[in-house]
């Protein structure tokens, strides 16, 4: 465990913002997929009901 901490380094601002963009993109994709599933699940009963 100590060797991992010794090898770790603080990321610079450019790397931090790259990771931030990737995380936000992933959250957006998951949110869009969830929204589409919810939209379809509410639309199907009205179409077939």
C-alpha positions as CSV (number, residue, x, y, z in Angstrom):
1,X,0.0,0.0,0.0
2,X,2.8,2.4,0.9
3,X,4.5,1.8,-2.5
4,X,1.3,2.7,-4.3
5,X,1.1,6.0,-2.4
6,X,4.8,6.7,-3.1
7,X,4.2,6.2,-6.9
8,X,1.1,8.2,-7.1
9,X,1.2,11.8,-8.2
10,X,-1.1,14.8,-8.2
11,X,-2.6,15.3,-11.7
12,X,-2.2,18.7,-13.3
13,X,-5.1,20.9,-14.3
14,X,-5.3,19.7,-17.9
15,X,-5.5,16.1,-16.8
16,X,-8.1,16.9,-14.1
17,X,-10.3,18.7,-16.6
18,X,-10.0,15.8,-19.0
19,X,-11.2,13.4,-16.4
20,X,-14.0,15.8,-15.4
21,X,-15.2,16.0,-19.0
22,X,-15.2,12.2,-19.3
23,X,-17.1,11.8,-16.1
24,X,-19.7,14.4,-17.1
25,X,-20.1,12.8,-20.5
26,X,-20.7,9.4,-18.8
27,X,-23.3,10.9,-16.5
28,X,-25.0,12.6,-19.4
29,X,-25.1,9.3,-21.4
30,X,-26.5,7.4,-18.5
31,X,-29.1,10.2,-17.8
32,X,-30.2,10.2,-21.5
33,X,-30.6,6.4,-21.5
34,X,-32.6,6.5,-18.3
35,X,-34.8,9.3,-19.7
36,X,-35.4,7.3,-22.8
37,X,-36.3,4.2,-20.9
38,X,-38.7,6.2,-18.7
39,X,-40.3,7.9,-21.7
40,X,-40.8,4.5,-23.5
41,X,-42.2,2.9,-20.4
42,X,-44.8,5.7,-20.0
43,X,-45.7,5.8,-23.7
44,X,-46.2,2.0,-24.2
45,X,-49.3,1.6,-21.9
46,X,-51.0,4.5,-23.6
47,X,-50.3,3.1,-27.1
48,X,-51.4,-0.5,-26.3
49,X,-53.9,0.2,-23.5
